């Protein structure tokens, strides 16, 4: 969350993969690669479980009244956190995130969308890219973004909430486990204008069954359709270590892969790309590329 980044030029996957097998060529059309230079920081796990379902619902309702009064980060704080904003000093990062945003807009010119951002390998920068993509969408005063933490293995959004004094906010797993909670009970302010977040919430075990449930699928429909100017970004786990990522990709409209520079062999990348619906793979972000 304290990472900084610099991004080099955008170039197409087709240009980078010329001469590869036909199956790669078919999957490559219309995608872009964004090389990134950044450092990786560690992440902690979710927060403690609440006492009971009744307490969860009561506290969630009480929290709603305070949502609009949440603290906003200053420009200096956003710079320290490595989060883009309209006046960011790191113009290369801003420009690259805008290019990624524009690429996604072009895939669906009418209406909003949901997109999974997932690293190919652990600690590859998927959360960093997802967070900054959500922040960049929120630049536009006519649009809003909602960042959903669906990374059971390495959650990160609760760190933002802790900084604005909302680290006890309810999250995705409470919602999936307690039917009395509504969507409005798990959406929290982010400290960034026009950007909301759903943290992972408290959990004691890791199971892909959370994301195959009808309740999760309906949640994804509800949070996208509730506001037609809301764009949903899902921060998912690494593709090579969790079956969750493939499940989340199937449910979202699009998928963006984050690839650490020099950290993944062509064969591994091929196998991951082959498992994603070619109509959904929107692009690849290359992370940690030296300038």
Secondary structure by P-SEA (a helix, b strand, c coil): ccccccccbbbbcccccccccaaaaaaaccbbbbbbbbbbbbbbbbbbbcccaaaaaaaaaaacccccccccccaaaaaaaccccccccaaaaaaaaaaaaaaaaaacccccbbbbbbbccccccaaaaaaaaaaaaaccccbbbbbbccccccccaaaaaaaacccccccaaaaaacccccccccccccccccbbbbcccccccccccccccaaaaaaaaaaaaccccbbbbbbcccccccaaaaaaaaaccbbbbbbccccccaaaaaaaaaacccccccccccccccc
